[in-house]
Amino acid sequence: MMEQIFIDSISNVRMVVGTIRMDAMNITGQTDDKKLQVEKRAEILMTPAAFSQVLRTFQEVEDKIKKQAEQQAKESQAPAAKAKGKKK
């Protein structure tokens, strides 16, 4: 079975000997002053080519999410606009 890792954030992105490395972080708690405590869960390593491909994929997903959000906003505004029109 393939391992799955839940990641709350990525930090410390750096280039080391031709590979891009980034720390996969998880929120582990909260301090008394309400700051999040995070812990390094794993380290992700990839080639620059793989990083570029991942970046393109993330940008495509971001575009799709934005379009869905815009569509949902339009759909939720449409009933309100119809209701205003009927009150006249």
C-alpha positions as CSV (number, residue, x, y, z in Angstrom):
1,M,0.0,0.0,0.0
2,M,1.2,3.5,-0.9
3,E,2.2,5.8,2.0
4,Q,0.2,8.9,2.4
5,I,1.5,12.0,4.3
6,F,-0.7,14.8,5.4
7,I,1.1,18.2,5.2
8,D,0.0,21.4,6.8
9,S,2.7,23.5,5.1
10,I,6.0,23.5,3.2
11,S,8.9,25.5,4.5
12,N,12.7,25.9,4.1
13,V,12.7,25.4,0.3
14,R,16.3,25.3,-0.9
15,M,18.6,24.1,-3.6
16,V,21.2,21.5,-2.5
17,V,23.6,19.9,-5.0
18,G,21.2,20.1,-7.9
19,T,18.1,19.0,-6.1
20,I,15.3,21.1,-4.7
21,R,14.5,20.2,-1.1
22,M,11.7,21.3,1.1
23,D,10.5,20.5,4.5
24,A,7.0,19.1,4.9
25,M,5.5,20.5,8.2
26,N,2.7,19.5,10.5
27,I,0.9,21.6,13.1
28,T,1.5,19.8,16.4
29,G,-0.2,22.2,18.8
30,Q,-0.4,25.8,20.0
31,T,1.7,27.8,22.4
32,D,0.3,29.7,25.4
33,D,0.4,32.9,23.3
34,K,-1.7,31.2,20.5
35,K,1.2,30.7,18.0
36,L,1.1,27.4,16.1
37,Q,3.7,24.8,16.9
38,V,5.0,23.0,13.8
39,E,7.2,20.0,13.4
40,K,9.1,18.7,10.4
41,R,7.3,15.6,9.2
42,A,9.3,14.7,6.1
43,E,11.7,16.2,3.5
44,I,10.7,16.3,-0.1
45,L,13.5,16.1,-2.7
46,M,13.1,16.6,-6.4
47,T,14.9,17.6,-9.5
48,P,14.4,21.0,-11.0
49,A,12.5,19.4,-13.9
50,A,10.2,17.7,-11.5
51,F,9.7,20.9,-9.4
52,S,8.8,22.8,-12.6
53,Q,6.2,20.1,-13.5
54,V,4.7,20.1,-10.0
55,L,4.5,23.9,-10.1
56,R,2.6,23.8,-13.4
57,T,0.2,21.2,-12.0
58,F,-0.4,23.3,-8.9
59,Q,-1.0,26.4,-11.0
60,E,-3.6,24.5,-13.1
61,V,-5.3,23.2,-10.0
62,E,-5.3,26.8,-8.5
63,D,-7.0,28.1,-11.8
64,K,-9.7,25.4,-11.6
65,I,-10.4,26.1,-7.9
66,K,-10.7,29.9,-8.6
67,K,-13.1,29.2,-11.6
68,Q,-15.2,26.9,-9.4
69,A,-15.4,29.5,-6.6
70,E,-16.4,32.2,-9.1
71,Q,-19.1,30.0,-10.6
72,Q,-20.4,29.1,-7.1
73,A,-20.5,32.8,-6.2
74,K,-22.5,33.6,-9.4
75,E,-24.9,30.8,-8.7
76,S,-25.5,32.0,-5.1
77,Q,-26.0,35.6,-6.2
78,A,-28.5,34.6,-9.0
79,P,-31.3,33.5,-6.6
80,A,-30.9,36.7,-4.6
81,A,-31.1,38.8,-7.7
82,K,-34.3,37.0,-8.8
83,A,-35.9,37.5,-5.3
84,K,-35.2,41.2,-5.5
85,G,-36.8,41.4,-9.0
86,K,-40.0,39.7,-7.7
87,K,-40.4,42.3,-4.9
88,K,-41.1,45.1,-7.3
